[in-house]
């Protein structure tokens, strides 16, 4: 655990130090988010925060390679994750600078998933009525779909200062806890690519967050949201591939489905936001990728919650689902549910549910435009 904590710290410090340099570079290259009607920020803000995260990941991997435990996690899968992350970083940089169309981005995300497949990272089985070993083509298709969905879930929730960064940090922490405790409880190797990359994700998010909190000095941009989404999806699929599902079921040592289901549990808030947005837009005859101002954070702010309070509410909502999902593999389910209920009550307590007056609504619109 100490080596993972050291890795997390190194990633955080490097990200924190690199972000101002990346911010200056983004300004010079005009990779800037201008203020649009649907946006919350009031001033043009540089993007490309994801570049600092990616650079931090690469440098951290070089630094910790020779650590006794973490060094054993270096594998073909880890190389594949980093190369796929590199691809989506450059795709995201182009989108942040030139605003690519939705089809081009989806195609690029599919190619990033194809890189994972090339390095052997794919869904091999599903826990349906026991164990179903998937045909290769079905497993590959499912892998691509999972990667694309998680990437876009993170992208959709990235609409407010510090929101996506904090949610992904909580999600990655829950996933790291699951993968590490699974190894400890069942005698698996504690050195694995899923634990290593999620520890790095936690560090990069924590290092980036001080620059990204309201008022944000830099946004992660699509480069950052796609990077984080891809790494989380890759970690989940890699962990699932490392588990002998038949042994898990026969020895009753834990829920085999959790490696695949956990990312959907820990990312329930962005996935819910994604699903509601797609349904809302399709029902109105619009493209699923057409922007609007009806995301979850917009709803909470329309009730009179500040950006900071809205962040806290959605952080708590993420933890409310992520922690019980992770803990349920190791403690009685009722205990995990209690943890979730406590976090839910805290989230309710801090939520301002008073509808603003017409005057305040008018003022709010002025502030958001």
ZIRAJO-V772668 format. One record per backbone hydrogen bond with DSSP energy under -1.0 kcal/mol. NH is the residue of the N-H (numbers start at 1). CO is the residue of the C=O. E is the energy in kcal/mol with one decimal. If there is no record, write none. Layout:
BEGIN
nh->{NH | NH}
co->{CO | CO}
e->{E | E}
END
This chain:
BEGIN
nh->{5 | 6 | 7 | 8 | 9 | 10 | 11 | 12 | 13 | 14 | 15 | 16 | 17 | 18 | 19 | 22 | 23 | 24 | 25 | 26 | 27 | 28 | 29 | 31 | 32 | 33 | 39 | 45 | 47 | 49 | 50 | 51 | 53 | 54 | 55 | 56 | 57 | 58 | 59 | 60 | 61 | 62 | 63 | 64 | 67 | 71 | 72 | 73 | 74 | 79 | 80 | 81 | 82 | 83 | 84 | 85 | 86 | 87 | 88 | 89 | 90 | 91 | 92 | 93 | 94 | 95 | 96 | 97 | 98 | 99 | 105 | 106 | 107 | 108 | 109 | 110 | 111 | 112 | 113 | 114 | 115 | 116 | 117 | 118 | 119 | 120 | 121 | 126 | 128 | 132 | 134 | 139 | 140 | 141 | 142 | 143 | 144 | 145 | 146 | 147 | 148 | 149 | 150 | 151 | 152 | 153 | 154 | 155 | 156 | 157 | 159 | 163 | 166 | 167 | 168 | 169 | 170 | 171 | 172 | 173 | 174 | 175 | 176 | 177 | 178 | 179 | 180 | 181 | 182 | 183 | 184 | 185 | 186 | 188 | 196 | 197 | 198 | 199 | 200 | 201 | 202 | 203 | 204 | 205 | 206 | 207 | 208 | 209 | 211 | 213 | 217 | 219 | 224 | 225 | 226 | 227 | 228 | 229 | 230 | 231 | 232 | 233 | 234 | 235 | 236 | 237 | 238 | 239 | 240 | 241 | 242 | 245 | 248 | 249 | 250 | 251 | 253 | 258 | 261 | 262 | 265 | 266 | 267 | 268 | 271 | 272 | 273 | 274 | 275 | 276 | 277 | 278 | 279 | 280 | 281 | 282 | 283 | 285 | 286 | 290 | 299 | 300 | 301 | 302 | 304 | 305 | 310 | 311 | 312 | 313 | 314 | 315 | 316 | 317 | 318 | 319 | 320 | 321 | 322 | 323 | 325 | 326 | 327 | 328 | 329 | 330 | 331 | 336 | 337 | 338 | 339 | 340 | 341 | 342 | 343 | 344 | 345 | 346 | 347 | 348 | 349 | 350 | 361 | 362 | 363 | 364 | 365 | 366 | 367 | 368 | 369}
co->{1 | 2 | 3 | 4 | 5 | 6 | 7 | 8 | 9 | 10 | 11 | 12 | 13 | 14 | 15 | 18 | 19 | 20 | 21 | 22 | 23 | 24 | 25 | 26 | 30 | 45 | 36 | 33 | 31 | 219 | 220 | 48 | 49 | 50 | 51 | 52 | 53 | 54 | 55 | 56 | 57 | 58 | 59 | 60 | 64 | 67 | 69 | 70 | 71 | 75 | 76 | 77 | 78 | 79 | 80 | 81 | 82 | 83 | 84 | 85 | 86 | 87 | 88 | 89 | 90 | 91 | 92 | 93 | 94 | 95 | 101 | 102 | 103 | 104 | 105 | 106 | 107 | 108 | 109 | 110 | 111 | 112 | 113 | 114 | 115 | 117 | 116 | 132 | 126 | 126 | 124 | 135 | 136 | 137 | 138 | 139 | 140 | 141 | 142 | 143 | 144 | 145 | 146 | 147 | 148 | 149 | 150 | 151 | 152 | 153 | 157 | 160 | 162 | 163 | 164 | 165 | 166 | 167 | 168 | 169 | 170 | 171 | 172 | 173 | 174 | 175 | 176 | 177 | 178 | 179 | 180 | 181 | 182 | 183 | 192 | 193 | 194 | 195 | 196 | 197 | 198 | 199 | 200 | 201 | 202 | 203 | 204 | 205 | 208 | 209 | 211 | 46 | 220 | 221 | 222 | 223 | 224 | 225 | 226 | 227 | 228 | 229 | 230 | 231 | 232 | 233 | 234 | 235 | 236 | 237 | 238 | 243 | 244 | 245 | 246 | 247 | 248 | 255 | 257 | 258 | 261 | 262 | 263 | 265 | 267 | 268 | 269 | 270 | 271 | 272 | 273 | 274 | 275 | 276 | 277 | 278 | 279 | 282 | 281 | 287 | 295 | 296 | 297 | 298 | 301 | 300 | 306 | 307 | 308 | 309 | 310 | 311 | 312 | 313 | 314 | 315 | 316 | 317 | 318 | 319 | 321 | 322 | 323 | 324 | 326 | 327 | 327 | 332 | 333 | 334 | 335 | 336 | 337 | 338 | 339 | 340 | 341 | 342 | 343 | 344 | 345 | 346 | 357 | 358 | 359 | 360 | 361 | 362 | 363 | 364 | 365}
e->{-2.5 | -2.4 | -2.4 | -2.6 | -2.5 | -2.7 | -2.6 | -2.3 | -2.6 | -2.5 | -2.3 | -2.4 | -2.1 | -2.5 | -2.2 | -2.4 | -2.6 | -2.0 | -2.0 | -2.7 | -2.1 | -2.0 | -1.9 | -2.6 | -1.7 | -3.6 | -1.2 | -1.8 | -3.0 | -2.1 | -1.8 | -1.5 | -1.4 | -2.7 | -2.7 | -2.3 | -2.3 | -2.4 | -2.6 | -2.8 | -2.4 | -1.6 | -2.0 | -2.6 | -1.8 | -1.6 | -1.6 | -2.1 | -1.1 | -1.9 | -2.2 | -2.4 | -2.2 | -2.5 | -2.4 | -2.4 | -2.2 | -2.0 | -2.1 | -1.8 | -1.8 | -2.1 | -2.9 | -2.4 | -2.0 | -2.0 | -3.0 | -1.7 | -3.3 | -2.3 | -1.9 | -2.5 | -2.4 | -2.3 | -2.5 | -2.3 | -2.0 | -2.1 | -2.1 | -1.8 | -1.7 | -1.5 | -2.2 | -2.2 | -1.3 | -1.9 | -2.7 | -2.1 | -1.9 | -2.6 | -2.4 | -2.8 | -2.3 | -2.2 | -2.6 | -2.1 | -2.3 | -2.2 | -2.6 | -2.4 | -2.4 | -2.6 | -2.3 | -2.3 | -2.3 | -1.9 | -2.0 | -2.0 | -2.5 | -1.5 | -2.1 | -2.1 | -1.9 | -2.4 | -2.6 | -1.9 | -2.2 | -2.5 | -3.1 | -2.1 | -2.2 | -2.3 | -3.0 | -2.5 | -2.1 | -2.6 | -2.7 | -2.4 | -2.4 | -1.4 | -2.2 | -3.2 | -1.6 | -1.1 | -2.2 | -2.9 | -1.9 | -1.9 | -1.9 | -2.3 | -2.3 | -2.0 | -2.9 | -2.4 | -2.4 | -2.4 | -1.9 | -2.3 | -1.2 | -1.8 | -2.6 | -2.7 | -1.7 | -2.3 | -2.4 | -1.4 | -2.7 | -2.3 | -2.4 | -2.2 | -2.3 | -2.3 | -2.7 | -2.4 | -2.0 | -2.3 | -2.7 | -2.4 | -2.1 | -1.8 | -1.1 | -1.3 | -2.2 | -2.4 | -2.7 | -2.5 | -1.4 | -1.2 | -2.5 | -3.5 | -1.7 | -3.3 | -1.5 | -1.4 | -2.6 | -2.7 | -2.3 | -2.5 | -2.8 | -2.7 | -2.2 | -2.4 | -2.3 | -2.7 | -2.4 | -2.5 | -2.4 | -1.8 | -3.1 | -2.1 | -2.2 | -2.3 | -2.1 | -1.9 | -1.7 | -1.4 | -2.7 | -2.4 | -2.1 | -2.5 | -2.3 | -2.6 | -2.5 | -2.2 | -2.0 | -2.6 | -2.6 | -1.1 | -3.0 | -2.1 | -1.4 | -2.2 | -3.2 | -2.2 | -1.1 | -2.3 | -2.2 | -1.7 | -2.5 | -1.9 | -1.7 | -1.9 | -2.7 | -2.5 | -2.0 | -2.2 | -2.5 | -2.0 | -2.3 | -2.5 | -2.3 | -1.8 | -2.8 | -2.1 | -2.1 | -2.6 | -2.1 | -1.7 | -2.0 | -2.1 | -1.4}
END
